């Protein structure tokens, strides 16, 4: 049994290290953003740092991202497998809407540690934002995930948790034809 206990200790140690890494990544990205702001832009910051502007932009975004999901109000409310999706019409706090908001997304493994929230845009307007909470991500056989999401954030909670997000509840966000989702750096 010492083998299983030893593995649990190692897994716990790994989780602790990953938490510290995420904090350092967020701190690093905040400092890079401040350098970009004080230098007057990405190109100027890149010259100061001796880096390519694309590298500066990538490091600036390393703190996290939100996924923006675009929906239409006139789409089917139930998938062929019976699960609710899109806007269910049952209210933001309903179990059906929560399930429709959290299941099933194709999210690259490289993006998963960076995902902090999901913004829902319906017919060109931001209707709700949910924070990705600590907790298990369910993954199906096809590699799609169900996210551990918070209840919808209030405008005050949104401003507090995602201060650098350039979107707010009720703000217009026109959909680009053919795009069903995108990622925005925090």
C-alpha positions as CSV (number, residue, x, y, z in Angstrom):
1,X,0.0,0.0,0.0
2,X,3.0,2.3,0.4
3,X,3.2,2.6,-3.4
4,X,-0.3,4.0,-3.7
5,X,0.3,6.4,-0.7
6,X,3.5,7.5,-2.3
7,X,1.8,8.2,-5.6
8,X,-0.9,10.2,-3.8
9,X,1.9,12.3,-2.2
10,X,3.6,12.8,-5.5
11,X,0.3,13.9,-7.1
12,X,-0.3,16.3,-4.3
13,X,3.2,17.7,-4.7
14,X,2.6,18.1,-8.4
15,X,-0.7,20.0,-7.9
16,X,1.1,22.3,-5.4
17,X,3.8,23.0,-8.0
18,X,1.3,23.6,-10.8
19,X,-0.6,26.1,-8.6
20,X,2.7,28.0,-7.9
21,X,3.5,27.9,-11.6
22,X,0.1,29.4,-12.5
23,X,0.5,32.2,-9.9
24,X,4.0,33.0,-11.3
25,X,2.7,32.9,-14.9
26,X,-0.1,35.4,-13.9
27,X,2.4,37.6,-12.1
28,X,4.8,37.5,-15.1
29,X,2.0,38.4,-17.5
30,X,0.9,41.3,-15.3
31,X,4.5,42.7,-15.3
32,X,4.7,42.3,-19.1
33,X,1.4,44.1,-19.5
34,X,2.7,47.0,-17.4
35,X,5.9,47.2,-19.4
36,X,3.9,47.3,-22.6
37,X,1.7,50.1,-21.1
38,X,4.6,52.2,-19.8
39,X,6.7,51.7,-23.0
40,X,3.8,52.9,-25.2
41,X,3.0,49.7,-27.0
42,X,4.1,46.2,-27.9
43,X,6.7,47.2,-30.4
44,X,8.4,49.5,-28.0
45,X,8.3,46.9,-25.2
46,X,9.7,44.3,-27.6
47,X,12.6,46.6,-28.3
48,X,13.3,47.2,-24.6
49,X,13.1,43.5,-23.8
50,X,15.0,42.3,-26.9
51,X,12.1,40.1,-28.0
52,X,10.0,39.7,-31.0
53,X,6.6,41.6,-30.7
54,X,4.7,38.3,-31.1
55,X,6.6,36.8,-28.2
56,X,5.8,39.9,-26.0
57,X,2.1,39.5,-27.0
58,X,2.1,35.8,-26.1
59,X,3.7,36.5,-22.7
60,X,1.3,39.3,-22.1
61,X,-1.6,36.9,-22.6
62,X,-0.1,34.1,-20.5
63,X,-2.2,35.0,-17.4
64,X,-5.4,33.5,-18.8
65,X,-8.1,33.7,-21.3
66,X,-11.8,33.7,-21.5
67,X,-13.7,31.8,-24.1
68,X,-16.4,33.8,-25.9
69,X,-19.3,31.6,-27.1
70,X,-21.6,33.0,-29.8
71,X,-25.2,31.9,-29.9
72,X,-28.4,32.7,-31.8
73,X,-31.7,32.9,-30.0
74,X,-33.4,31.0,-32.8
75,X,-31.4,27.8,-32.6
76,X,-32.7,24.4,-31.4
77,X,-32.7,24.1,-27.6
78,X,-32.1,20.4,-27.4
79,X,-29.4,18.4,-29.1
80,X,-30.2,15.0,-30.8
81,X,-28.9,13.2,-27.7
82,X,-31.4,15.0,-25.5
83,X,-29.1,17.4,-23.7
84,X,-30.0,21.1,-23.6
85,X,-27.8,23.5,-25.5
86,X,-27.8,27.2,-26.5
87,X,-30.2,29.4,-24.8
88,X,-32.8,27.2,-23.1
89,X,-35.3,30.0,-22.2
90,X,-35.5,28.6,-18.6
91,X,-33.5,31.4,-16.9
92,X,-29.8,31.9,-16.3
93,X,-29.8,30.1,-13.0
94,X,-31.7,27.1,-14.2
95,X,-30.1,23.7,-14.1
96,X,-30.9,23.3,-17.9
97,X,-29.1,26.6,-18.7
98,X,-26.2,25.7,-16.5
99,X,-25.8,22.4,-18.3
100,X,-26.1,24.0,-21.7
101,X,-23.5,26.5,-20.7
102,X,-20.9,24.0,-19.4
103,X,-21.2,21.1,-21.8
104,X,-19.5,19.9,-24.3
105,X,-16.7,22.0,-25.7
106,X,-13.6,21.2,-27.7
107,X,-10.8,23.0,-25.8
108,X,-7.2,22.3,-26.7
109,X,-5.1,20.9,-23.9
110,X,-2.8,23.9,-24.1
111,X,-5.7,26.3,-23.5
112,X,-7.3,24.4,-20.6
113,X,-4.9,25.6,-17.8
114,X,-5.4,29.2,-19.0
115,X,-9.2,29.2,-19.2
116,X,-10.6,31.4,-16.5
117,X,-14.2,32.1,-17.7
118,X,-16.8,31.8,-20.5
119,X,-18.6,34.8,-22.0
120,X,-22.0,34.0,-23.7
121,X,-23.0,36.3,-26.5
122,X,-26.5,35.9,-27.9
123,X,-27.6,37.7,-31.0
124,X,-24.7,40.2,-30.8
125,X,-25.0,41.1,-27.1
126,X,-23.1,39.8,-24.0
127,X,-25.8,38.1,-21.8
128,X,-23.8,36.3,-19.2
129,X,-20.3,35.4,-17.9
130,X,-19.4,32.4,-15.8
131,X,-16.1,31.8,-14.1
132,X,-14.3,28.5,-14.5
133,X,-14.1,27.1,-10.9
134,X,-11.7,24.7,-9.3
135,X,-13.0,21.2,-9.8
136,X,-12.9,18.4,-12.2
137,X,-13.3,18.8,-15.9
138,X,-15.4,15.9,-17.3
139,X,-14.0,14.6,-20.6
140,X,-16.0,12.4,-23.0
141,X,-14.6,9.8,-25.4
142,X,-14.3,12.4,-28.2
143,X,-12.2,14.7,-26.1
144,X,-14.9,17.3,-25.5
145,X,-15.1,18.7,-22.0
146,X,-17.8,19.8,-19.5
147,X,-16.5,22.7,-17.4
148,X,-16.9,23.4,-13.7
149,X,-18.6,26.8,-13.9
150,X,-19.8,29.3,-11.4
151,X,-23.3,30.8,-11.4
152,X,-23.6,33.8,-13.7
153,X,-21.4,36.7,-12.5
154,X,-23.0,40.0,-11.6
155,X,-21.6,43.1,-13.3
156,X,-19.7,43.9,-10.0
157,X,-18.3,40.4,-9.7
158,X,-17.3,40.5,-13.4
159,X,-15.4,43.8,-12.9
160,X,-13.7,42.4,-9.8
161,X,-12.7,39.0,-11.2
162,X,-11.9,40.0,-14.8
163,X,-10.8,43.6,-14.5
164,X,-8.9,43.5,-17.8
165,X,-11.8,41.9,-19.8
166,X,-12.9,44.4,-22.4
167,X,-16.5,43.2,-22.3
168,X,-19.4,43.8,-19.9
169,X,-22.9,42.4,-19.4
170,X,-25.2,43.9,-22.0
171,X,-22.4,45.2,-24.2
172,X,-22.6,44.7,-27.9
173,X,-20.3,42.0,-29.4
174,X,-21.1,41.4,-33.0
175,X,-20.6,37.9,-34.3
176,X,-18.2,37.3,-37.1
177,X,-19.8,35.1,-39.7
178,X,-18.7,31.5,-39.3
179,X,-17.1,32.0,-35.9
180,X,-18.9,30.2,-33.0
181,X,-16.2,30.9,-30.4
182,X,-13.0,32.7,-29.8
183,X,-10.5,33.4,-26.9
184,X,-9.7,36.7,-25.4
185,X,-6.7,37.3,-23.3
186,X,-7.1,38.8,-19.8
